[in-house]
Amino acid sequence: MIKNDHVFLVIPAKAGMTTHIFLMKTKHSGKNKNDKIINRIEKILVKVRPYIQMHGGDVWLLGFEKDQATLKISGACAHCSLSDLTYNKLIGGLLQEEIPEIKKIIIEK
């Protein structure tokens, strides 16, 4: 979730483990036309996140600047050999199809 230029990330715990909550500064600033794009990206990620989480991973938006969206992946997805296909082709393709303002997707592991 993005609020006031910060990402609140909750990584749920598995049995016997601790839940982690992270607060990170996003790479976008202030209220501008990017806010609408960021909200659209978040809505898409909310829809695909359950499928990613079913495989032990997660994805969230770190920021959007100019024509570039930066996504962060974690969990099992960060080390999966298919993560490039999943994120760059499938999710990246979906984002670029739905939001033509996005020209480049950067994936951080």
N, C-alpha and C positions, 0 to 999 in steps of 0.2 A: 504494500500500500504506500502511496506517495502522499505526503501531507507537508505543506510548508517547506518544500525543497528538501525533504528528508524521506528516505525509504525506511519503513519499518518492516523488518523481516523476521518472521517467526519460523524457526526450524523445529518441528514437533519431535518430541522424544519418542524413542522406542522403549519397550519395557526395560526398566532398570537404568535408563539413561536420563540425562538432564535436557530440558527444553531450552533452546538458545533463542534470545531475542537480540537482534542487531539494529542499530540505528546508523544510517550512512547518509552523508550529504550527496544529493544527486548532482548530475552534471548539467542541469539546466537552471536557469535563474529567472526569478520574478514572474510576474503575470504578463504573458505576451501570447502571440498566436500559437506558440509551441505548446501552451497548456492544453489547448483543444486536441492537438495531435497526441500529446502524452496521455490524456484521458482515453483517447481511442485505442492507443497501444495497450493500456492497462486493461481495458474491457476485453480485448482479444486474449491477452495473457490469462485473465481470469477464466476464460472459457477453455483454454488448452491446459492450464495448470493441473487439473485433476488427472488427466491422462499421463502427464509427466510424473506426477506424484505416485501413480500406480506402479511405476517402474523404479521408485526409490529416489527420484530426483526432484528438482524444483527449478523454476526460472522466474526472474523478476527484472524489471526495467531499472537500469542504473541511471540512464539519462537519454535525452534527445537534444542534439544541437545541429543546427542547419538542416542537413538531410540525412543525418546519421543517428541510428538508435543503437544504444549499447545495452546488451542483455547480460545478466550474470546467471550462470548455471551452477548448481551445487548437487551434492549427494552423489548417487550412483551415476548420474548423467555426466558429471565432470570427468569421469574416467572411462566412460563407455566408448567403444570404438565407433559406434553409430551416432555419437552426439553431433558430429559435423553434419551428417545427413539430416538428422532430426531438427537441429536448430537453424542451420544455414539454408537448407532447401525447403523443408516443410514449414516450420514456424516463420522463418525469414520470408519465404515466398508468400505465406498467408498475410503477413504484416504488409509487405510491399504491394500485394494485390488490393488489400482493403484500404491502405493508406499510401497513395501514390507519392506523397511528399517524402517518403523514406526511400532513399537511394542506396544506402549501405547499412548493413547489420554487422555489428562487432560483438563477438561472443567472448566473454571473460569467464575463465574457469577458476 
